[in-house]
């Protein structure tokens, strides 16, 4: 159940990351939402590493948005470098 919860939070985090970092993204909103899901997992990992979350606890919305913003920034750098 926590996997499903992290995916739902990740979708919301991807949407919020897109609002925070506006601009033309290659791939559109679907890719941004998928990056949000991945950002949720990264945010959970970072949160556990920094001691914000206990083992097995999912990322909160703020850490998910932070992870999604980090991934979106890296994605933009990679896509611009290859284009």
N, C-alpha and C positions, 0 to 999 in steps of 0.2 A: 504494500500500500504506500510506503514512503517513496518508492520509485515513481509511482503514478503522481504523487503529490509534487515531487521535484520536477516532473515534466510539466505539470500545470503551472507551477510557479515559474518555471523556465519560459513558458510561452508568454506569460505576463512580463517577465523580466526582459525578454527580447523586444517586446512592444515598447516598454519604457526606455530601454537603451536606444531604440530608434528615435524616440521623442527627444531624448537628451542629446543625442549625436545626429542631428539632421544632416541630410546630404544625400547625394545620389549614390546608392549602393548597388554594385553589380549583384544581381540575384534577386533583388526585391525583398518584399516583406516575408516571404516564406523562408528564405535563407536567414534573414534576421531573427525570425522566431526559432529556427533550428539552432542558431548561435546562442540564443537565449537559453535553450534547454542545456546546451553544452556549458554555458556560463553558469548555470545553476549547479551543475556538478563541480565545476572548478571553484565556484564560490563556497560550496560545501567543503571541498578539500582544503581551501585556504582557511576557512573558518575553523576547521578542526585543527589545522596546523598551528594557527595563532591562539588556540584555546578558547575561541568563542562558542564552539559547539562540542558536544561530547561525541564519542565514537558511536556511529550508527544514526546520529541525528542529522537531518537534512538541513540544507541551507535556508536561511530566511530570505525574505524578499530583497532586502538591502544588499546582502552579499551576492545574491543571484544577479541583481542589476549590475553590481561592480564587476562580477565575472563576465557578464554579457558585454559590458562596455569594453573591457580588456580584449575579449575575443573579437569584437567588432572592429576595434582599432587595428589589431593585428591583421584581420581579414582585409581591411582596406589597404594596409601597407603591402600585403602580398599581392592583392589583385592589381594595384597600381603598378607594382614592379614588373608584373608580367604583361601588362597591357601596352 
